[in-house]
Every structure is written in structure tokens, then in C-alpha cells.
Amino acid sequence: MNQIRRYQRILILSLLFLSVIAPLLFVTPLGRREFLEDLYRATYRTDTMKLNAVEQIQEGAEELEEPNQVVYTEKDFVSAINYNSKQNNDSKESGIAGYRGITLERNGFINKRQHQGAQQKELSFVAQGRNIHDSQRISEKNIEVTNKKVQEIKDQIILAKAYLKIAPPSSNLRLRELDQLTREMELSIGEVTQDSDLSTSALQKMRHMEASLSKVYRAFPDCSAMAAKLHTMKRQAEEQVRSQRNQATYLVNLAARTAPKGLHCLSMRLTAEYFALRPEERKLPNEKKIYHPDLYHYAVFSDNVLACAVVVNSTISTAKEQEKLVFHVLTKSVNLPAISMWFLLNPPGKATVHIQSIDNFEWLSNYNNYQENNSSDPRYTSELNYLRFYLPDIFPALNKIVLLDHDVVVQQDLSGLWNTDMKENVIQAVGTCQEGKIPFHRIDMFINFSDPLIGKRFDHFDVNACTWAFGMNLFDLQQWRRHNLSAVYHKYLEMGLWSVGSLPLGWLTLYNKTDLLDRQWHVLGLGYSSGVDRNEIERAAVIHYDGIRKPWLDIAMGRYKSYWTKFLNFDNPFLQQCNLQA
């Protein structure tokens, strides 16, 4: 009996061996591949169905938007493979084969040698590859909108604040929850501008906010009240932006009109040193050259020590004949000791510096019409800006002079100006009417010729006339005297045109008496525009920091400041004592 049972066990074990173990040992390579492919399709059949469902929804309902989240990515695909391969304890060979199958499907390629004679499977794989390709296309489209979630979060915050304005947070538990979520969302989003920078917690809060807004909407379904509140919030926000812009403009202009602490310190220290000298030690060298008509004379009107130093230093550094340079610095009496002391301590080499106080010009007090202007802007009230109209009176012994504003830097030798033919004109200047260039000005942009009183007196004037730039100009003083332009200037002052500023007055006074120079002589805009071409700057003979962002101010444009600071030695003990740095 026991022997019969033993034979039965052997028979059962033999049958089990033949039915289970033998197929694993003798299966063909093609069958093994088909088995792995079937296993892969079974593993990822759910994702493919999801993609097909998304495609069907889009085809059947065009008014529905695409899903916000990325439907399918390569990262998720590979991670799913790794996870499932570990979960099912597959061998290394099966993992590699599965990844290769995925790569073939993603690119829409099918290995025909492996599937000859199996057309139905090829069609299945192609269809599946198309689904994956479609999912890639959807994913790429979603990736293009990199700030979509950030905008949704900002919209949620705005909507939440509108609800909170309708009813105070203390009146309802849901509103208190919404208020807390709003604060958390504002902290989590910070200055984020792209979806990729959002943290996981921010995305979780976004979902919580959506649910909370849905609850509040059911409690406050009045759309008209919400629309009115949003409109009020929009109007208040616009008013706040306008106020902030006005305040920023005021502060920038205030900074432009206020002398920095370091410059004030420098002037005070230099003034103290100047008055510590004996009278004979206060004289600058080469006084005999001051009014020599055959030399190159440059006039600078300024009350800024460092500005004068840069103009003089930059002009000397590029001059071929330094001994022919004569600089006439005109300033107010309060600034004369500091500027004089600077050039006593920092002599200009072979060049000559002559410093004068405009308070010594007694005849000037008869023409100070600029004081009638009540503006606080120095462009309209500073007499230094109006001295250019009295050049023949200030320099009676000279025939020509170059006027340099104190906010310019000279980068090339200017001796070529003195040899140009001015064609009996009074002034040489660079025009400012070239399209697409900075600045672009015409005279009608500054003077209202449609005013009957102005139009009647300027009927001979071309309202579309091109303007030109002050800042680097050669004046023929003999032609100025011949045309008696100082009297023309005073006539315009009597007409009340002092209110337009010194620049339009100059354009009117010197109308049809200007010889235009090549633009390379004088490049403008470094004090208000960040779009000036660097190639133009480096090729220019003179660069001009016109505008309010002067290079010695904290509000200066950093990208242009080095062109100015390189002409100052910041190791100077006076600059270090006043904490003046590059």
C-alpha cells in the first residue's frame, strides 16, 4: 500500500515538472521577447488608456481646455519602469529589454526584423507609439507656458482678497481660513516668476486655496457685488501705482539736485586748505597764456570740483599738444576756493587752468532774467546755465572757444575742431534729429508754435527744424558779435520765453547759424538712457552724461560710470577722507 502511494507522488511530481518547469527551460527567444512585450503592455496599459481618454475628450469637446498638469514625461516614464521592475522582481535582462521597447515606442520606430510576420503586433505598437508621441506633444505645449501656475496663484490671491473685503475675516470661520491661506500663499510664492521655481508646498496650498474659494463662493454667490469690489480694487491699485511713480520721480529729481555728502565734504576740506595758504601761494601757473588768441581755449561752467577735474584730466590725456590747452573754469564765489585748491594740489601738467568767479562780473547783474523763474529746477534757475549766451562778453580777447559741459568726458584729441571750416556760422554742434538715435528732438517738441502770440513772432521759423546738442560746441565769437546774438537772446527773454529753459532759448537764438558736426564728435544719452550703443560710446570724441543721472551721483547708470571714474585718482587723500569711491 505504501509502495502504491509512493508511485502516485512520483507521477504527480513528474506531471508538475513537465507542465511548469519545462516551458521556462525550452521557450524560444522569440517567445521570450513576446512574453516581455506582453508584460510591458500589461504594465503600462493604464497610462495609455488615460492618454487615449484625454485625446478623446479633446476631440469630442473642443470648448474644454487642455489639462494644466504635464500628462506624460520621460522622467515619470523611466521612474515607473524602475519602480515596476523592482516591484515585480524582474531580472536585469528584462529591465533592459523593457527600456529598449519604451525607447522604440517613444520614437515611433519598430524593429521589423523582430516582428516579421506579425503585422497585427506592429500596428498595435505603432498606435501605442502615436499615443505616446501625442502625450509628448501635449507635455511640450504645457512646458511652454512656464508661468501658468504662478499666474493662477496670483489670481487666487486677488480673488481671495476681494472676498475678504466683502466680509471681515472675523465674521466667518471659512473667511478666517481663507485669510490664513492667503497670507501663506503670498509668503510661499514670494518673487517666483516660473512654475519650475514653485515648491511642493506652494502647489499643495494652491489646491487648498481652490477648495476654500469654492466654499466661500457658495456662501457669497453675489457676482455683482464681487465685480464691483474687484473694480474698486483695480482703481485703488492703479492710483497706488500712479502715486508711487510720482514719488519715485520726485525722489530721483531730488537726488539729482542735492549735492552728495562726499562732494560737500570735499569742498569744505579743500576750502579750508585754500585759506590756509598765503595769498602768493594761491596763484595758478601759466597766467600769461590765459588770453592768448592762438591757443585752444575751453570753457567749463561748474560748481562741482570732481566734474571739473574729469573734464580737464580727460581732455589733457587725449591731447596731442597739451601746452596749447587753456581751461577757463567759471563758478560761483563760494566754490572758487575749493576748485582752485584742487588744481593747486593736482596741477594739469603743461596745460593752463584759469578759474574765475561769476560774481566778479558786475555787468551780469543787469541781465539776470532767469531769477524771475519760480522753478526749483537748476536748469531754469542756475545762472551757470545761462552764461553761454554771454561768451563774447566773458572772453572779449578771444576769437574762438569750445564750451564743454561739466558732465562730459573727452576721449579723443579735439584739436581737429579748431581747423574746421564753420562756413561763417556761429556754432558747431551735433544734430539730434536722426531717426532711431538718442536723443531725437525737434524744436516743436519744446515750443508751442500753435500759440498765436508765439506763432506770430516766429512765422519765419521752421517748426520742424532740427535741434542740436549743447555740451561740446565750438563758438566763433567774432561771428557772434557781428550778428549781435546777445541782443537777440535778450529779446526772447523779454517775450517771456525764459520759462522754456536755456536749451530752447539757445536753439532760437542760434537758428540758421549752426554748422552740424558728424555724430561721432559728440554722443549723448548716458545720463538717462541705458540703450546707448557701446561701440558708439567708444568711438566718440566726447561722451555726455546729459540727463539727471550724473556719474558722480548714486543714481548714475552703473554701466557707463567707469568711463568717468577712470579719470580720477581715488587714492587721493582728500577723496579717501570724504569716502568718495569709484
C-alpha positions in Angstrom: 0.0 0.0 0.0 2.8 2.4 0.9 4.6 1.5 -2.4 1.5 2.5 -4.4 1.3 5.9 -2.7 5.0 6.5 -3.4 4.4 5.8 -7.1 1.5 8.2 -7.1 3.6 11.0 -5.6 6.4 10.4 -8.3 3.8 10.6 -11.0 2.3 13.9 -9.7 5.7 15.5 -9.4 6.6 14.4 -12.9 3.5 16.0 -14.3 4.1 19.2 -12.4 7.7 19.3 -13.7 6.5 18.9 -17.3 3.7 21.5 -17.1 5.6 24.2 -15.2 9.3 23.9 -15.4 9.8 22.7 -18.9 8.2 25.7 -20.7 10.6 28.0 -18.9 13.6 26.0 -20.0 12.7 25.3 -23.6 10.9 28.6 -24.6 12.2 30.1 -27.8 13.9 33.5 -27.9 11.1 34.9 -30.0 8.6 33.7 -27.4 10.6 35.2 -24.6 10.5 38.6 -26.3 6.8 38.4 -27.0 6.3 37.5 -23.3 8.3 40.6 -22.2 6.4 42.8 -24.7 3.1 41.5 -23.4 4.2 42.0 -19.9 5.2 45.7 -20.8 1.8 46.3 -22.4 0.0 44.9 -19.4 2.1 47.1 -17.0 1.5 50.4 -18.9 -1.9 49.8 -20.3 -3.5 52.1 -17.8 -1.3 55.1 -18.8 -2.0 54.5 -22.5 -5.7 54.4 -21.7 -5.5 57.7 -19.8 -3.8 59.3 -22.8 -6.4 58.0 -25.2 -9.1 59.3 -22.9 -7.6 62.7 -22.9 -7.4 62.7 -26.7 -11.0 61.6 -27.0 -12.2 64.3 -24.6 -10.3 66.9 -26.6 -11.8 65.7 -29.9 -15.3 65.4 -28.5 -15.4 68.7 -26.6 -13.4 71.5 -28.2 -14.6 74.0 -25.7 -12.7 72.2 -22.9 -9.2 73.3 -22.1 -6.2 71.1 -22.0 -5.1 69.7 -18.7 -3.0 72.0 -16.7 -0.5 69.4 -15.4 2.0 67.6 -17.6 0.3 64.4 -18.7 3.4 62.4 -19.6 7.2 63.0 -19.2 10.2 60.9 -19.8 11.2 61.3 -16.2 8.0 59.7 -15.0 8.3 57.0 -17.6 11.7 55.9 -16.5 10.9 56.1 -12.8 7.8 54.0 -13.4 9.9 51.4 -15.2 12.4 51.2 -12.4 9.7 51.0 -9.8 7.7 48.3 -11.5 10.9 46.3 -12.3 11.7 46.3 -8.6 8.2 45.6 -7.6 7.9 42.5 -9.8 11.5 41.3 -9.1 12.3 41.2 -12.8 15.8 40.2 -14.0 18.3 42.7 -15.3 17.8 41.5 -18.8 14.1 42.1 -18.7 14.6 45.6 -17.4 17.0 46.5 -20.3 14.6 44.9 -22.8 11.7 46.9 -21.4 13.6 50.2 -21.6 14.6 49.5 -25.2 11.0 48.7 -26.0 9.9 52.0 -24.4 12.6 53.9 -26.4 11.4 52.4 -29.7 7.8 53.3 -28.9 8.6 56.9 -27.9 10.3 57.5 -31.2 7.7 55.6 -33.3 10.3 53.0 -34.6 9.6 49.3 -34.7 12.3 46.7 -35.2 10.9 45.0 -38.3 13.4 42.1 -38.0 12.0 41.1 -34.7 8.4 41.3 -35.9 8.4 39.9 -39.4 5.2 38.0 -39.9 3.5 39.7 -37.0 1.7 42.7 -38.7 -1.0 42.9 -36.1 1.5 43.5 -33.3 3.3 46.1 -35.4 0.1 48.0 -35.9 -0.5 47.8 -32.2 2.9 49.1 -31.4 2.6 52.0 -33.9 -0.7 53.0 -32.4 0.8 52.9 -29.0 3.8 54.9 -30.2 1.4 57.5 -31.7 -0.3 57.8 -28.4 3.0 58.4 -26.6 4.0 60.9 -29.2 0.7 62.8 -28.7 1.4 62.8 -25.0 4.8 64.3 -25.6 3.3 67.0 -27.8 0.8 67.8 -25.0 3.6 67.9 -22.5 5.8 70.2 -24.6 2.8 72.5 -25.0 2.3 72.7 -21.3 6.0 73.2 -20.7 5.9 76.3 -23.0 3.6 78.1 -20.6 6.1 78.3 -17.8 4.3 80.8 -15.6 0.7 79.5 -15.9 0.5 78.2 -12.3 2.2 81.3 -10.9 -0.5 83.4 -12.6 -3.2 81.1 -11.3 -1.9 81.5 -7.8 -1.8 85.3 -8.1 -5.4 85.3 -9.4 -6.4 83.2 -6.4 -4.8 85.7 -4.1 -6.6 88.6 -5.7 -9.9 86.8 -5.6 -9.4 85.8 -2.0 -8.7 89.4 -1.0 -11.8 90.5 -2.8 -13.9 88.1 -0.8 -12.2 89.2 2.4 -13.1 92.8 1.6 -16.8 91.9 1.3 -17.0 90.3 4.7 -14.4 90.7 7.5 -12.5 87.5 8.4 -13.8 87.5 12.0 -17.4 87.1 10.8 -17.0 83.6 9.4 -14.8 80.6 10.0 -14.4 80.0 6.3 -13.2 83.5 5.8 -10.7 83.2 8.6 -9.4 80.1 6.9 -9.2 81.9 3.6 -7.4 84.8 5.2 -4.8 82.4 6.6 -4.3 80.7 3.3 -3.9 84.0 1.5 -1.1 85.0 3.9 0.6 81.7 3.4 0.3 81.8 -0.4 1.8 85.3 -0.5 4.8 84.1 1.6 5.2 80.9 -0.4 5.1 82.5 -3.9 7.5 85.4 -2.9 9.1 86.7 -6.1 8.7 83.4 -8.1 8.0 84.0 -11.8 8.2 80.5 -13.2 6.3 77.3 -12.5 9.6 75.4 -12.2 10.5 77.5 -9.1 7.3 76.7 -7.2 7.8 74.4 -4.2 5.7 71.4 -3.5 4.1 73.1 -0.5 3.1 76.0 -2.7 1.3 73.6 -5.1 -0.4 72.0 -2.2 -1.6 75.4 -0.8 -2.8 76.2 -4.3 -5.2 73.1 -4.2 -6.3 74.1 -0.7 -6.9 77.6 -1.8 -9.1 76.4 -4.7 -11.2 74.3 -2.3 -11.5 77.2 0.1 -12.5 79.6 -2.6 -15.2 77.2 -3.8 -16.6 77.0 -0.3 -16.6 80.8 0.1 -18.2 81.2 -3.4 -21.1 79.1 -2.3 -21.5 81.3 0.8 -21.2 84.5 -1.2 -22.6 83.9 -4.7 -23.4 87.6 -5.4 -21.4 88.1 -8.6 -22.4 91.8 -9.0 -21.0 92.7 -5.5 -17.8 90.8 -6.3 -17.4 92.6 -9.7 -17.9 96.0 -8.0 -15.4 95.1 -5.3 -12.8 94.0 -7.9 -13.4 97.1 -9.9 -12.8 99.2 -6.8 -9.6 97.3 -6.0 -8.4 97.8 -9.6 -9.0 101.5 -9.4 -7.2 101.7 -6.0 -4.2 99.7 -7.3 -3.9 102.0 -10.3 -4.0 105.0 -8.1 -1.4 103.5 -5.8 0.9 102.7 -8.8 0.5 106.3 -10.1 1.3 107.7 -6.7 4.4 105.5 -6.4 5.6 106.6 -9.8 5.2 110.2 -8.9 7.0 109.7 -5.7 9.9 107.9 -7.4 10.2 110.7 -10.0 10.2 113.3 -7.2 12.9 111.4 -5.3 15.1 110.9 -8.3 14.9 114.6 -9.2 15.6 115.5 -5.6 18.7 113.2 -5.6 19.8 114.9 -8.9 19.5 118.4 -7.3 21.1 117.5 -4.0 24.9 117.5 -3.6 26.1 114.2 -2.2 27.6 114.3 1.3 31.1 113.2 -0.1 31.2 116.1 -2.5 30.2 118.6 0.2 32.9 117.2 2.4 35.5 117.5 -0.3 34.6 121.1 -1.0 34.8 122.0 2.7 38.2 120.4 3.2 39.7 122.0 0.0 38.3 125.4 1.0 39.9 125.1 4.5 43.2 124.2 2.8 43.0 127.1 0.4 42.5 129.7 3.1 45.4 128.2 5.0 47.7 129.3 2.1 49.4 132.7 1.8 48.0 134.9 -0.9 51.0 134.4 -3.2 50.7 130.7 -2.9 47.1 130.7 -4.3 48.1 131.6 -7.8 47.9 129.0 -10.6 50.9 128.8 -13.1 51.0 130.0 -16.7 48.8 133.1 -16.2 50.4 134.7 -19.3 48.6 132.2 -21.6 45.1 132.9 -20.3 44.0 135.1 -23.2 46.5 134.2 -25.9 44.3 134.0 -29.1 46.4 131.3 -30.9 45.9 128.7 -28.1 43.0 126.2 -27.7 40.6 127.7 -25.2 38.0 125.6 -23.4 35.3 127.0 -21.1 33.7 125.0 -18.3 30.8 126.4 -16.2 30.5 124.4 -13.0 30.3 124.3 -9.2 31.4 120.7 -8.9 35.1 120.0 -8.1 35.2 116.4 -9.3 33.3 117.3 -12.5 35.8 120.0 -13.4 38.7 117.6 -12.6 37.3 114.9 -15.0 36.8 117.4 -17.9 40.3 118.8 -17.5 42.0 115.4 -17.0 40.2 113.7 -19.9 40.9 116.5 -22.3 44.6 116.6 -21.4 45.1 112.9 -21.5 44.0 112.7 -25.2 45.5 116.0 -26.4 48.5 115.8 -28.8 49.7 119.4 -27.8 49.0 119.8 -24.1 50.9 123.0 -23.9 48.3 124.7 -26.2 45.3 123.9 -23.9 43.8 126.6 -21.7 40.8 125.8 -19.5 38.6 128.6 -18.2 36.6 127.4 -15.2 33.8 129.7 -14.2 32.0 129.1 -10.9 30.3 130.9 -8.0 32.5 132.6 -5.4 31.6 130.1 -2.8 33.1 127.3 -4.9 36.2 129.1 -6.2 38.5 128.3 -3.2 37.8 124.5 -3.4 38.2 124.3 -7.2 41.4 126.5 -7.1 42.8 124.3 -4.3 42.2 121.1 -6.3 44.2 122.3 -9.3 46.9 123.7 -7.0 47.3 120.2 -5.5 46.7 118.4 -8.8 48.4 120.6 -11.5 47.3 120.0 -15.1 50.8 119.4 -16.5 51.7 121.6 -19.4 48.1 122.9 -19.8 46.8 126.1 -18.2 43.8 126.4 -15.8 42.2 129.7 -15.2 39.4 129.9 -12.5 37.0 132.9 -12.3 34.0 133.8 -10.1 30.9 134.9 -12.0 30.2 137.2 -9.0 33.0 139.5 -10.3 31.1 140.2 -13.5 29.2 143.3 -12.4 27.6 143.7 -15.9 25.9 140.3 -15.5 23.6 141.6 -12.8 21.8 143.7 -15.4 20.7 140.6 -17.3 19.8 138.1 -14.7 16.3 137.4 -16.0 16.5 133.8 -15.0 15.7 134.8 -11.4 12.2 135.5 -12.4 11.5 131.8 -12.8 10.0 130.3 -9.7 11.1 126.8 -10.5 13.4 124.8 -8.2 15.0 123.1 -11.1 18.6 124.3 -11.6 18.1 124.1 -15.4 15.9 127.1 -15.1 17.4 129.0 -12.1 21.2 128.5 -12.2 23.0 131.4 -13.8 25.8 129.0 -14.8 23.4 127.5 -17.5 22.8 131.0 -19.0 26.5 132.1 -19.1 26.8 130.5 -22.6 24.8 133.5 -24.0 27.5 135.9 -22.7 30.6 134.2 -24.1 31.7 137.2 -26.2 31.4 139.4 -23.1 33.2 137.0 -20.8 36.1 136.5 -23.2 36.5 139.8 -25.1 40.0 139.0 -26.2 39.2 135.6 -27.8 38.1 134.7 -31.3 37.0 131.1 -30.8 36.2 129.0 -27.8 35.0 125.4 -27.1 32.3 125.1 -24.5 32.3 121.9 -22.5 29.6 121.0 -20.1 30.9 119.7 -16.8 29.2 116.3 -17.3 31.2 115.3 -20.4 34.3 113.1 -20.8 36.7 113.8 -23.7 38.0 110.6 -25.3 39.9 111.9 -28.3 42.1 114.8 -29.3 39.9 117.8 -30.1 42.4 119.9 -32.0 40.7 119.0 -35.2 37.8 121.2 -34.3 39.9 124.3 -34.4 40.8 123.7 -38.1 37.3 123.0 -39.5 35.5 125.5 -41.8 32.5 126.8 -39.9 31.1 128.4 -43.2 30.5 131.8 -41.4 28.3 130.1 -38.8 28.4 130.9 -35.1 28.4 127.4 -33.6 29.3 123.9 -34.4 27.2 121.1 -32.9 25.9 117.6 -33.4 22.3 117.3 -34.7 19.6 115.5 -32.7 17.1 114.6 -35.4 18.4 111.3 -36.7 15.6 108.7 -36.6 16.3 105.8 -34.2 19.1 107.6 -32.4 19.3 109.0 -28.9 18.1 111.7 -28.4 15.6 112.6 -31.1 14.4 116.2 -30.8 12.7 118.8 -32.9 12.1 122.4 -32.0 8.3 121.9 -32.0 8.6 119.4 -29.2 9.7 122.1 -26.8 7.9 125.3 -28.0 4.2 125.6 -28.8 4.1 127.3 -32.1 0.3 126.9 -32.3 0.1 129.7 -29.6 -1.0 132.8 -31.6 1.5 135.1 -29.7 4.4 132.8 -30.3 3.4 131.8 -33.9 3.1 135.4 -35.0 6.6 136.3 -33.9 8.2 133.1 -35.3 6.4 133.0 -38.6 9.8 132.8 -40.3 10.8 129.8 -38.2 10.5 126.2 -39.5 8.6 124.4 -36.7 10.1 121.1 -37.9 13.6 122.4 -37.6 16.2 120.0 -36.2 17.7 120.7 -32.8 21.3 120.2 -31.9 23.2 119.3 -28.7 24.8 121.6 -26.2 27.6 120.1 -24.2 30.5 120.2 -26.7 30.3 123.2 -29.0 32.8 125.4 -30.9 31.8 129.1 -31.0 33.1 131.7 -33.4 32.9 134.7 -31.1 33.6 137.1 -34.0 30.6 135.9 -35.9 28.6 136.1 -32.7 29.5 139.8 -32.2 28.8 140.5 -35.9 25.2 139.1 -35.6 24.7 140.7 -32.2 23.2 137.5 -30.9 23.2 138.6 -27.3 20.6 141.2 -28.2 18.5 138.5 -29.9 18.7 136.4 -26.8 17.5 139.3 -24.6 14.6 140.0 -27.0 13.4 136.4 -26.5 13.7 136.8 -22.7 11.5 139.9 -22.8 8.9 137.8 -24.7 8.7 135.6 -21.6 10.4 132.6 -23.2 12.7 132.2 -20.2 10.2 129.6 -19.0 11.1 127.1 -21.7 14.6 126.7 -20.3 18.1 127.5 -21.6 18.2 124.8 -24.4 15.2 126.1 -26.5 16.4 129.6 -26.0 19.7 128.6 -27.5 18.1 126.9 -30.5 16.0 130.0 -31.1 18.9 132.4 -30.7 21.3 130.5 -33.0 18.7 129.5 -35.5 20.2 129.1 -39.0 23.6 129.8 -37.7 24.7 126.3 -36.8 27.2 124.1 -38.6 26.3 120.4 -37.9 29.2 118.1 -37.0 29.5 114.3 -37.5 27.7 112.4 -34.8 30.9 110.7 -33.8 32.2 114.0 -32.2 29.5 114.0 -29.5 27.5 111.1 -28.2 24.6 111.8 -25.7 22.2 110.0 -23.5 24.5 108.5 -20.9 22.6 110.2 -18.1 19.1 109.0 -18.9 19.2 106.1 -21.4 20.6 102.6 -20.9 20.3 101.8 -24.6 23.3 103.8 -25.9 25.4 101.6 -28.2 28.8 100.8 -26.5 30.5 100.9 -29.9 29.3 104.4 -30.5 30.5 105.4 -27.0 34.0 104.0 -27.5 34.3 105.7 -30.9 33.1 109.1 -29.8 35.3 112.0 -29.3 33.2 113.3 -26.4 30.5 111.4 -24.4 27.9 113.3 -22.5 26.0 112.4 -19.3 23.1 114.7 -20.1 20.0 114.0 -18.0 19.7 113.7 -14.3 21.7 110.6 -13.7 25.1 112.3 -13.4 28.1 110.0 -13.0 29.0 111.5 -9.5 25.6 110.6 -8.1 24.4 107.4 -6.5 21.6 107.2 -9.1 24.1 107.1 -12.0 23.9 104.3 -14.5 26.5 101.8 -13.5 27.2 100.5 -17.0 28.5 103.9 -18.0 30.1 105.1 -14.8 33.6 103.7 -15.5 34.1 106.0 -18.5 34.0 108.8 -16.0 35.7 107.4 -12.9 38.8 106.3 -14.7 40.0 109.9 -14.9 40.0 110.3 -11.1 42.6 109.0 -8.7 40.6 107.7 -5.8 43.8 107.1 -3.8 43.9 110.9 -3.3 43.8 111.5 0.5 41.0 114.1 0.2 38.8 111.6 -1.7 39.5 108.9 0.9 38.8 111.2 3.8 35.4 112.0 2.3 34.7 108.4 1.5 34.5 109.1 -2.3 34.9 105.8 -4.2 34.8 104.7 -7.8 
